[in-house]
Amino acid sequence: MGISRNLARAMALLLVLIVGCPAALRAQGSSDEAPGVPTSSPTGAIHGRVSRVDGTTPIHQVVLLLYSASDVFLAEASSAEDGSFAFDLLPPGDYKLWAVPPAEYLPAFYNRQSTFAAADRLTIPPEGGSLDLAVRLYRWGTISGRVQTQDGSAPIAFAKIDVWTVGGGWVASEIADAAGGYRLSRLAPGDYRVSASAKGFRPAFHALDIAVTTSSALTIETVQVEEGGETAGVDLFLMADSETLPVAGDATGDRRVDIADFSMLAMAFGAAAGEAAYLEAADFDGDGRIEIGDFSILAENFGSGELLSAETLLIEPLPTSVTPDSGP
């Protein structure tokens, strides 16, 4: 009988706790809230439309990646046929948007910025709200041409091509083919300068005039790239250089040892002198074969050499008699 009475008391106490908890919780809430009505934090949205830079041609199947301002990936969306996209139920805060379009367009952060640091911040205020964006993307352009000896009589195989901004910032590089030809794509519209370097030659820029007096300095030409276009005929003429001591591990002739030299060595690895794949410039130990010894020399010197910039490249005058038909 005592046990039953104690059990009844325990059950009564449990019932009071169960029934009384909601009332207690409501009592702790704000006096401005209606009893029984759940509350939620404000949210926002980022909507928009992706188009070409002209603003009239929509681009669909663009992958849009949303990041926090501290570079943490948050969400992904894809643009529809009309270029529209949406990110909903976003908490207040700062965001950045990265657009990855189909192959013929250049990926970019919002407002056509190329780096996360430069990207515009998209802010949803504490009270929530919606942002409507116009995301506009460029089709990339191309620069192409040939690298030749100073007199234009012979191509320079596997020269390294560098593209610079007019202000001297490095943009991209490429290795010319066996005939000295090159094609550098995925460039944003704008003005550039183009230089070439090769082992045994002095680096030089693409110049405006090649028929100049020996006492004149070459004028560096600005190469213009238009959206979706190709700027062809950007040829470069290099002067032989037998005086400058080579940099160990430098296959491209730009007097530094970097990934471009590794690419050239990898392309010729295993080839011997006389074989089509053999590259003398990558035979660092001079044994007539591209093998592990050459790789060791490159690895030992990787990152060494001169820090090349637009200002340090050598620009040499050409004789007045040099007027190759294929010149710039």
N, C-alpha and C positions, 0 to 999 in steps of 0.2 A: 504493500500500500504506500509506503514511504517512497519507494522507488518510482511508482507511478506519479506521485505528486511532484517529485523533482523533475521527471520527464516532462510533465505538463508545463511546469514553470519555464523550462528551457525552450520548449516549443513556442510558448507565448512570447518570450523575449526575442526569439528569432523572427517571429512574425512582426513584432514591433519594429525591428531593425529593417526588415525588408520593406514594409509599408512606409516607414518614416523617412527612408533615405531620399526619395525623390523630393519630398517636401523640404528636407534640409538643404538639398542641393539648390532648389529654387530660391530658398531664402538667402543663399550666399550670392546669387546673381545680382546684376545691376537692376536697380529699381525702375530703369527706363525700358527694360526688356519685357515683352509680353510673356506671361507664364506659359511654358510648354512650347514656345516657338524657337527652334534652333537658330544660332547665329553663324555667319561665315565671314571670312576675311575678304576684302576687295580683291578682284582679279582684273587682268587686262588682256589685250590681244594685240598681235602684230599681223596685220593683213597687208596684201600688196599685189603687185603685178610685175612680171618680168618681161622686158622687151629689149629690142635692139636699142642702140644709143639714140636713134632717131625718135624713139618714144612711140612709134606707130606699129611696129611689127612685133607681136607677142612671141615669146620663146617658151615652148612647153618642154616638159621632162627635164627641167632644171632642178637639181637637188639643192635644197636650201637647208643649211645647218645653223642652228641657233646655239650661241654660246653665252655664258655669263661674261661679265666684264673682266673676270679673273681667269678667262680662258678655260672654262669647264664646259664640256659639251652637254647640252640639255635636251635638244629635240631635233627632229628631221621632218621635212615636208618636201613635196614635189609640186612643181607648177603644172597647172591644167592646160588644156588646149588654148585657152584664152590668156595664158600666162599667170593666172591668179594663184595665190597660195594663202595659207592662214595658219597661225599659231594661236590657239585659244587657251583660256584658263591659266594665264601666266601671272605669277605673283608680282607685285610692284618691285621695281629694281632696274638695273642697267643691263642691256644685252648688246650683243654684236652678231651680225648676220653674214654668213659666208655662202656665196652662190657658186655651185659647180655645174656649168652648163654642158651641152653637147660639144663634141670635139672641135667644131669650127669657131667656138667662142672662147674668150679668155675667162677663167674663173676669177672672182674678185669678191672682196668684202663690200658691204653696202656703201654706196656712193663712189664705186669704182676705185677703191683703195686696194693696194696689193699686199699690205701687211696687216696683221692683227692690231699692232700698236696704232697704226694710222686710221683704222676703221672708225666710222662714226658710231657713237654710243646711241643706243635706242632706249629711251627712258620711259618706263611706265610709272606714273606718280603714285604716292601712297593711297590715294582714293580710287585707283584703277583707271581704266580708260582704254581706248583703242588707237593704235598707230596705223596709218595708211601710207605705205611706201611705194615709190616708183623705182624698181631695181632695173637699171639699164646696163647692158653688157656690150663690149666690143667684140667684133670678129677680129681675129689676129691677122697680122701681116707678116711678110717675108722679105728678107734680103738675100740676094744670091749673086754670085760672081765667080771669078777665078783668081788664083794666086800665081804669079809668074816671076821669072827672073827680071832684073832691072831693064834689060833691053827688049823684053817681051818675046824672046826667042824660045823659051822653054817653060813648061809648067813646073810648079814646085809642089811635089806630092806631099800629102799629109801635113800641110802647114796648119797651124792653129789660128783660128779666127776669133777675135774678141769684139764684142759690141759694147759700146759705152754710151752713156748719156752725154749730152753736150757739156754738162757740168763736170764730167770726168768720172762718174760712177759706173762701175762694171755692171753689165746687164746679163750677158750670156756668152757662151763660147761654143765652138764647133770645130771638128777636124775635117780638113779638105780631103777629097778623094785622091786616087792615084793620078788623076789628070789635073789636079789643082783646083777642081771645082768644089763649091760649097753652097749650102742653102740653109740659112738660119730662119726658122719659123717661130710661131707663137710669140711674136713681138707686139706689144701694144702700139697703137698709132702714135706717131710722134717723130721727133728728130733725134738722130743718132750719129755717132762716129764709129768707124770700123777700122780695126787694125789687124795685122797678120804677123806671125813670127814662125820661123822654121830654123832648124839646126843648120848652122853654117851661114846664116843670113842675118842681117840687121832688121829688127822689128820696124814696121812703118805703118802709118795710117793710109787709108784711101785718100788720095789727094785730088784737088780740083784741077790742077794743071800739071802735066808731066813734061811738057816741052818748055823748060825754063833754063836760064843760064846757070852755070856751075856756082855762081856766087849768090843765087837766089834761094830763098827758103820755100819749100812746098807749102801751099795753102791747104789745110785740112778741110775736106769737104763734109758738109753736113748731109747725111743721108735721110731722106724723109720716107717714112712708112705710113701708108694710108690704110684705113680700116678695110680688112679683107683683101688688100692688094699685095702685089709682089713688086719690089724694087729690084730690078735685075741690072746686070752690067756693073756691079760694084766690084771692080777689079783692083787688085793690089800688086805692086811691083816692088820686089825686095832686092836689096844690094848685098852681094856676097861679102862675108866678113871672115877673114882668115886671121885676124889679129886678136879677137876676144877669146879668152880662155873659156872652154866649155864648163858647164856646171854638171857635176856627176849626177846621173839619174834624170837629166833633162832631155827628153826626147823631142819636145816640140820647139825648142829653141827660144822659149820666152824667158829663159834664165831663172826659172823657178821649178821646183819639183812638186807636182800636185797630181790630182786625179786624172788630168788629161794625159800626163805621161804614163800613168798606169794603164789607161785605156789603149794607148798605142802599143805598149809592151804586150798586153793581153791579146791584142789583135794579131801580133806576130809571134806569139809564144810557140816554141817548138820548131820554128822555121830555120833553115840554114841558108847561108849565102848562095845565091843562084836560084833559089826557089821564089815563086811569085809572092809569097806571104812575107818574105824576109824584109825587115826594115833596118837599114844600117844605123839609123838614128837611135834605135832602141837596143843596139848591140853595145852596151856600155863597156863590157870588158874586151871587146874587139876580137873575140875568138871565132867569129864567123857563124855563130849560132845564138838564137834567142832562147835562153834557158834560165835555170834557177839562179845562176850567178848574176845575171842581169837584174833579176827580180830583187836579189839581196842588195845590190848597189842602189836600186831605186828606194827600197824600204829604208835603208840606212840614211838616205839623204832626203826622205820625204818631208816636205814642209820647209826645206832650206832654199836658198837663193834669194834673188832680189824681189822685193815687193813691187810688182809691175803696176803702173798706173798710166793714165792717159798723158800725164805730164812727163813721165820718164821715158816714153817710147822715143826712139831715134827717128827723126825725119830728115832724110837725106835728099839733096838736090840731084837732079838727073841732067845728063848732058843735053845740049840743045838738039842734037841729032836724033834723040830718042823720041819717036812719035808713032808708037805701035797703033795699028788700026783698032785694036781691041782695048785701048786704054780708056780710062774713065772719062 
